[in-house]
């Protein structure tokens, strides 16, 4: 009895309904008018199969297929349904037509990695398959063939390998694999650009034959650590085919087998020659700076020594003058380079800060370790600049109320770790200590410097005491040059080797140090001296050889020392723009200007820019909305403070935020008027964002 496809259950697949709409009776029914038994069995199996399957029925190879096969051939369906295979596949797949002809003779075939083009020859739409073609028998006779398709795993793997090789070869980094016998087993194309040898030529070559004995000996320790299972990152000399010295950032990653044994290591090398040259140039500049300071110091010393010899009766006054003039000479020498140096640091730190934010959102996470190293190096350079400006009294200070006892207690763990277990640490803190009027960050740095000096004076162990107390100065010159008033005293007392009179006399001189070359800059005590004097305070040292040293800072008491009122905690402001405020940025350095503009846009502000004062005045005279002016102090021509005066003539009450790397007038009192504030370079993005938000919210 013939099967009526129209009466099949409704839950059959969509393909069964498509088949039912075609007249198969004339072509697929047997001579008795019934569906052949083999075809009925295949239909029940075929329609619900997950893989692309197709029946080629009869001598003409009539196509009957399932939903998966229909999805595979795309636009060729439904025309292919019921059509001879030669009509549909002949122009698309000659191998299939040939195999169909041989399959009619009763043989099964397997064809591997066949390229099926579904767009009549367009390679972009080609897909690779493994195919099997099996005869279908209805009794002894061959009634048709069953075609099964499966994506070729072998070809897919080969394609993925080709794509991965393409990506690795495109990277501007040496990427290779070295076995435990130190022979190359893989190299990317960048090796040819570096060494002049192709990856094929390098295969099997010894590492020493390529990089040379000098380079191999220099990294022998790192190779040993890697083969022992350690992930190693370091910098090393790398030879190049052009013969020029090259510096590379190397990364060795051990490769383990299934048992966890190291069989070799992957080698990644990045050219960092330009950065290395810049560091070398900066180091040479620093050495030149120290040499010039030493020469000027020696010249001044000779002059003053002659004056002292001629006037023994004025020795004390001459010594004070000598100290002050040496400080001034160094201040003039270092101040000139500070502005440009801080502009570069701001671009470096700000740019890296932005990259870190992108990485935190999931971008380029692999670069994080290098970003951290760059930020650390840049911050060390920034710290050196701050020290230079501090001892020259040119560093703008953020004076505010500081609880000195709380600061000492908060640093206790850091101080203990810095000193080591061989040194006893104790604190003698006055309970009713007045609050100090100081810069908290600079004060922390000063205290840590004193602790480190004390540690170096006690290599065999000893005791260190940190003491605080109140002091009322009644008469001028009672303590150094302090004016009468209330002060807070911070003392660091050690039981170390002490100082000779000659060392004590030179202790505050910049670049003077008793440490070996390369272990100290000689800026610690001079920085503390400049910081204390700039706050309106003073510093004294009492020391004798063998009897330890006591360094005492005198800091002005905060006006709240006369009040019992504890200031309220500052309100936390949201750094994002709230009302579409507009900010005008005036900065002559392109990198810093771009950084500040990028921060403003990221926070939701509308930003306007100008590279110098005259261009900014033109914008200020326009009808543009401007809620805040951000200006560098050291602009060419008209400086930032002059621009602020003109801006307030055009727009009374306009708030102004100054940014400065170095400006002598900015460090003086009276520079800022109400509605003005100042941020020192280099600054972090969060710090800048909060200062902008505070000003626009009226907190300053």
N, C-alpha and C positions, 0 to 999 in steps of 0.2 A: 504494500500500500504506500502511495506517495505521501511524503511529509508536506503538509501545508504550512509554509512559514508564516502566513498571516495569522494562524491560530496559536503560535507559540506564546508562552506566558509573558505578561507585560513586564516582569522584572528582568527579562533578558537584556543584554547590553544594547546600547544605542546602535552598535554596528549590526546587530541582528535585524533591527528595523530598517536600516539602510539596505541590507541584503534583500529583505523582503520586497523592497520596491523595484527590484530588477527581475526580469523573467529568466530564471535559470532552468525552467522545465525543458525548454527546447535543446539546451546545450549540456546540462548536467544530469538529467534523468536517464535512467537505463532504458533499454528497449521495451520493458514492461510498463514504463510510466512511473516507476518508483525510484527514489533516491538510492544509490548504491549503499550497501551496509558500511563500507569503509569511509565513505564521505560523511555519513551520518555520525559515525564515531568521531571523526576528525572535527566536524562542526561543533559538537558538544565540548570537545577539548580546546579547540582553537579560540573560540569567542571570549573565554574568560582568562586566557593565558596572559601573564604579565610581559612576556618578551615579544618583540615583533615577529609574527609568524604569518606564513602565506602558503596556501595550497595552490599548486599549479595542476589543474585538473584536466585530464584528457590529453590527447595528442597536441591540441592547440595550446595547451598550457594556460587555461582560463584561470584568472587570479581571484581567489577568495581569501580575505585576510581579516585580522582582528583589529581592535581599536589601536593597539600599540603600533601596529604596522601603518595604519592610516595616519597617525600622528607623525611617524617617521617620514613618509613621502610627501607630507604637506600639501602643496597646491596640486599635486598630481592625483589626489583623491577628490571626488569619487570617480573620475573618468577611468581610472585603472581597474575599478571593481567590475569583474566579469569580462574584461578585455584580455586578449591573448598577451602573454608575456613578451612576445617579440614586438608587439605594437607599442608597449609601454616602456620596457626596459632595454630594448635593442639599441637605442641611441644613447642610453644612460649607462648601461653596464654590459658591455660585450662579453665579459667573462661569464656572467650569469647565463646568458643565452646559450653560450657554448656548453656550459655545464649542464643546462637543462636538456640539451640534445643528447648528451652522453648519459644523463640520468634516466632517460626514457628506455635505455637498454638494461636497466635494473641495477645500476651501480650507485653507491653512495659516495659523496665527495665532501672534502673539507677544504675550504679556501681561507687562508689566514691573511689578516691585514690588507683587506681590499678597500680601495678608496671609492666610496659612493658619492657621486656629485649629484645633488638634487636640483641644480640650476642649469642643467644642460652644459656642463663644462666649466662653470665658474669655480675656481679653486677655493675661493673664500667660503663657499658653502659645502666643501667636501668634508666627509666624515669617514673614519676608518672602522671597519667591521671584520669580525671573524664570522664566516657563514658555513652552514652545513646543509646539504641537499640530499634527502633520503627518499627512495622510491616508496610509493603507497600501493599495496596490492589488494585487489578485490578477488580473493581466491588466487588462482595461479597467475592471473593477468595483472599487469602493471597499469593501474588506472590513473595515477598521477604522482606528484612529488610534493614532499613537505619541505618548505624553506624556513630555516630558523636563523635569525640574525642576533649577534651579540657584539657590543662595542669591543674593539680590540684593546685589551689591557697592555699588551706589548707595545703597540704603536703609541698609545696614550702616554706610557712611561717614557718612551723615547722622545716624544714631543715635549714633555715636562722637563726632561733633562736638557734638551736643546734650548728651551726658554730660560732655564736656570743658568746655563752657560752664557747665553746672550746677556743676561742681567749682570752676571759676575764680571764678564769681560768689559762691560760698559762702565764699571766702577773705577774711579781714578785712584785705586788702592792696589798694592801688590797683595794678591791672595794666592797662597800656595799650601801644599801639604807635604811634609817631610816625614819619612818613616824613622824608626828608632835607630837606623844605621846612618841617619843624616843624609839621605838621598831624596831628591825631589820625586814625588809621585803625582803631583798635579800643580799646574801654574796657570793663572789667567793671562789674558792678552797683554796686560799692563807690564808684565815682565819684559816683553819684547821692546816696549818703549823705554824701559829703564836700563836693561842690560844689553839690548840688541840681539837677544836670542829668542827664538820661538818657543812656545810651550812644548812642542813635540821634541825639539832639540834638547830642552832642559830635562826631559823625563829621564830619570835614572841617574842624572849627574849628581855628584857630591856637592854638598853645601859649600865646602871650603873652596872648590874649584870655581864657584860663581862669585862669592863675596870676598874671597881672599882670606889668608891666615890672620891678618890684622883684625878684620871685622869679626871673624869667628872667635878668636881669642878674647875679644872684648865682651862677647856675649856668652861665653862658656858657662858662667854661673847661672844665667837665666835659662839656658838650654837644659842644664842639669835639673834645675827646679821644675821645669815643665815636664821632663820625662819622669820626674818623681810624682807627677800628678797635680802640679800647681798651675793655676791660671796666672800668667805673668804679663805685666805691662811696663815698658821702659822706653827710654830714648837711646838711640845709638847712631854711630856713623854708618852710612851705607854708601858704597861705591856706586858711581853712575858712569854710563858710557861716554858722557861728555867730559869726564875727568874733573869736574868741579866738585868740591866737598858738599855733601848732602847730609842733612840731619833727618832721621826718620823716627816716627812714633811707632814702636813695635808692640804687637800683641800676640803672645803665644798661647794657644788653647790646646790642651792635651786631648788626644782621641783614644778612647778605650774600646776594647772588644767586648763580646758578650759576657766575659768573665770579670770585666772591670780592669783588666791589665792595659797599661798604656802601650799602644803600638806605634805612636808617632805624635805629631802635633801639627795643627793648622797655624799658618803664619800669615799675619796681616801687617802691612807696613804702609804708613801714610807719610808723604813728604811734608815736613814742617820746617823746611829750611828757612823760609822767609820769616816766620815767627822767631826761630832761633837767632837769625841775624839781627832782628829788632831787639831781642833781649841782650845780645852781645853789645850792640850799639849803646843801649841804655846803661849797661854795666860800665862800658868805657867812659860814658858821659859822667857817671857817678864817680869813677876814679879820677877823672879830670877835675871834677868839682872839688873833691877832697884835696887834690894836689894844690889847686889854686887857693883854697882856704888856708892850707898849711903854709903856703908861701906868704900870703898876706899876714897871717898870724905871726910868722917868724919876723917879718919886716917891722910890724907894729911892736913886737916884743923888743927888738933892737933899739927902736926909737925910745920907747918908754924906759928901757933899762938905762940908757944914757941920761935921760931926764932924772931918773931916780938917783943915779950916781952923783949928779950935780946938785940935787936937792934931797938930802937924807931927811931933812926936817919935814918934807911934804910927802913922805913915802905912802902913807895910808890913802891920801887923796888921789895920788897918781895911780895906785893899784885899782881903785874904784873906777877911775876914768878909763884905764886900760881895759877893764872888764866890759864896761858899757860900750866902748868903741868897737871892741872885737865882736860883740853881739850885733851891733849896727852893721858892721861890714858883712858879716855872714847873712844878715837879714836882707841886705841889698842884693847880695849875690844869689841867694836862693829864691827870693821873691819874684825875680824876673822870669824864671822858668816855671813857676808854680801854676800860672794861669793856663798856659797851653797844655801842660802835663795833665792837669785836672780835666780839661776838656776831652782829652783822649781817654782818660779813665772813665769819664761819664758815658761816653759812647760805648766803651767796652762793657762796663758793668750793666748799663741799662739795656743794651742789646742782648746780652746773655740772660738777663732777667726775663726779658720777653720770650726768648727761646725756651727757658725753663717752664714758663706758663703754657706754651704750646705743647711741650713734652708732657706736662701734667694732664693735658686733655687727650693724650694718646698719640702724639706725633713724634716720630724720630726718637723713640725711647732709647735706642742703642747709643745715642751720642751723649747720654747724661753724664757719664764719668768724665768725659773730656770737657764738658761744660763746667762741671764742678771744679776741675783743675784750673780752668781759665779764670773763673770767678775768684778762686783762692789767690792766684797770682796777682790779679788786678787789685784785689783788696789789700794785699801786702804792699803794692806800690802806692796805693792811696794812703795807707798808714804811714809810710815814709814821708809823703808830702805833708801830712798833718803834723808830723814831728818837726819837720823843717820850719813850718809856719808857726808852730807853737813856741819854739825857742826864740824865734825872731819876733814874737808878739804880733803876728799878722793874721792869726787864725780867728775868725769870728766865733764868739762863744755864745752858747745858749744858756744864759744864766737863769737859774730858777731855784726854788726851795729844795734843798737836799738834806735828808735825814742821814747824817754821817754814820751813826751807830748802826742803822738798818743796812746801809751800804756795806759796812765792814762785815756784818753778820751774813749778808747774802753772798759775799765772796769767800766765806770761810772755807768751804769745801774746795773751791778752786785754788785757794792759797795753800792748803794742806797738800793737795796733789802736786802743786808746782814745787814746793819745798822738798818733799820726800819724807819718808818715815824716820830719817836720821836727824831731823830737826824738830824740836818742840815748839808748838805755836800756842800763844796765849794772848788774850785780849783784855785790856784794862779800859773799859768804856765808862765815861761819866754818865750817871743815870739821867740827870736833867740837862742833857746837852742841848745847846741852842741849835736851831737849823742853820745850815750854811747857805750862802748865796753863791752858787757855783754851777759849772757845767758837769753834769753827772757822768757823762761818757768820758770826758777828759780826766775827771777825778779818778774813775775806775782804772783808766790806763796808767795814770801816775802812780797809784797805789800798787798796781801789779808790777810796774817797773822797779819800784823800791824793794818789793819782795824778791824779785829776781836778783837784784844787786846783792841783797842780803844773803840769798842762797849761795851765790858765787863766792861770797866772802867766808863761807863756812863749809868748805868741801868735806871736812871730817865730822860734820855735825855740830849742833849747838842749839841755841834758843833764840826765838824771835818773838817780840812783843809788839802789839799794835795798841796804841793808847789814844784816847780822845779826851779833851777837856775844854772848858770855857776860859777865855782870858779877856780882861778889860785893859786896853792900852790907854794910859792916862796922859802920857807926854809924847811929843814928837820925837822920833828916833829912839824911843824906848826899846823897840824891836825893829831893827833894820830901818827902813824908811816908812814904816806904817804910820798912818795918821791916827789920832786918838779915836777910840771907838771900841765896839764889841767884835771879837774874833773867835773862831773855833779852831782848836789846835789838833792836828793829826800827826802822831809820831810813830815812826817805825824804828825799832831798836833791835840790833843784833849783837851776838857775842862773837863776831868774826874777827878777822885779822886786823881790822882797822886800817887807817890811812896815815901815810907819812905827811908831814907839813907840806912838802912839795906837791904830792898828789892832791891833798885837800885844797890847795890854792888853785889848782886847775880843774877841779871837779865839775864846775858848771860850764867849762869851755866846750863849744860844739866840736864834735869829732874827736874829743879827747877820751881815750879808753885805756885801761890797763890790761885788757883782754888781748889774746893773740889775734893776729890778722885774720879776718874772716869770721870772727866769733862775736864781734860787737861793732856797732856803728858809732858809738860815742855820742848818741843823741838823747839817751834816756834822761840824765839829770838836767841837761840843757833844756830839754822839752818841759820838764817839770818846773824849772826856774821860770821859763817864759810863760807857762800857763798860770803859775801862782801870781806873778807880777801883773798879768793881764786882768786877772779877777780882782785886783786891788789888794792882794795879799803878799805873802813873803815866804821864803824858805831858808832854813838854816841847817848846817851840818856841824855836828860835834863828833870828833873821832881822834883816837890815839892808836898807834901801832900796838897790836896785841890786846887792846881793851875794847874792841868793838866800835860800832858806829851808831849814832842816833841822827836821823833825818826828820825834821819837823816842818810841816806845812802850816801856815797861818792863813786862814780863809775868812773873809768878811762874813759876819753873821747876817742872816736874812732879816728883813724888817719884821717878820713874824716872830723873831726872838723876843719882842716886847709884847706879844699877844699870846693868849692861850688857845686861840681859835685854830682848829685844824682845818686846812683847806679842803673843800669838797673835791671828790674825785672828778676828773675831767669827763665831760660827756662824750660818749663814743659816737662819732659821726659816720654815717654811711658815705663812702668815698665816691659813689656814683653821682652823676649830674641829676638834679631833681627837677629843674624847671627849664631845661634847654638853655642854660647860661652860655654866654659867648666869652672866650678868653683870647686876648691878643698876646702873642709870644714874640719877643724881640731878642734875638740871639744871633751873633755873627758867626758862630761855629756851626757849619751845616749838620754835623753828626748830632750835636746836642739839640739843635733846633728840631731835627727830624724826630729824635727820641721824645722830646716834650710834646710835640704835636701828636705823635702816635699814642702816647699815654692819654692825652685829652680826648682824642676820638674814641679810644677804647672805653673810657669812662662815660661817654655819652655827651661830652661838651662839644659845642661848635667852636672851631679854632681858626684864628686869623694869624698870619705870620709876617714878620719883617726882619731883614738882616741887619738893619742899622737904624739910628734914631730918626733921620729925616723921613725915611719911608714910613716909620711908625707914626710920626706926626701927621702925615698925609691921611692915614687911616683914622687917627683920632679926630681929625677935623671933619670926617665924613659923617653920614647919618647912620653908620653901622652901630648896632647894639654891642656894647662892650661892658661886661660885668667885672672883669679882673684883668689887670696888666701884669704879665710875667716878663721881667727884663733882666738880662745879664748886667752886672755892674760895669764891667770893663768893655764897653762897646767902643768901636772906632769913632773918632770925632766926638760927638755928643755922648757923654757917659750915661749910665742907667739912671743915676740920681737926678741929673739935669732933665732927662726925658720925663721922669716922674713929675717934676715940678710943672713942665709944660702940659703934661697930660691932665693934671688937676686944674690947670687954668681953663682947659677946654671942657673938662668934665669934673666939676667939683665933687670931692668925696670919693673919687675912684680908688678902689683898693689896689695895692701894688705889692707883688711878691718878687723880691730880688733873688737871683741865683748868682753865685760867685765862686770861682775857683781861687782867685786871689785879688783882693782890692784893699789897699791899706786903709782908705777912708771908711770902708764898710766895717772895719774892726773897731772904729772909734765910737765913743758915746755921742748921741745926738744925730746919728746918721738916719735912724728910722723915726718917722712921724706916726701919729695914730693912723691905723688903717694900713700900715706897712709891715712887712715881715721879710725875713731873709733865710734862704736855704743854702748851705755850703755844698759845693761839688767835691767828690761825687756823692750822689744821693740815690737811695733806692726808690723804686716806683711807688711802693706803698707809702713811704714817707712823703713823697711829693703829692700823691693823691690826697692824703689826709690833710696836709697843710692847705691845699687848694680848697678842699671842702670846708675846713674850719673858717677860712677867710670869707667864703661866700655865705656861710651860715651866720657870720657875725660873731664867731667865737673869739676873734682876735681884733 
